[in-house]
């Protein structure tokens, strides 16, 4: 059963990709799919956090080197 469909442009990609989420009829299967979705969301969140931290560190380095 189709639950949702969304389009997302991947980094470096020119065209958006279509992603779909389906529900399983089997409860065990659905638990596994839910775990996979949570892992995917956490990975995206961690990647954004690392990028944000790198930008902050780069700004600090620039301020330190400019002050010397």
Residue pairs with C-beta under 8 A, 6 or more apart in sequence:
1 22
1 23
1 25
2 20
2 21
2 22
3 21
3 22
3 23
4 20
4 21
5 18
5 19
5 20
5 21
6 18
6 19
7 16
7 17
7 18
7 19
8 16
8 17
8 19
9 15
9 16
9 17
10 17
21 37
22 33
23 30
23 33
24 30
24 33
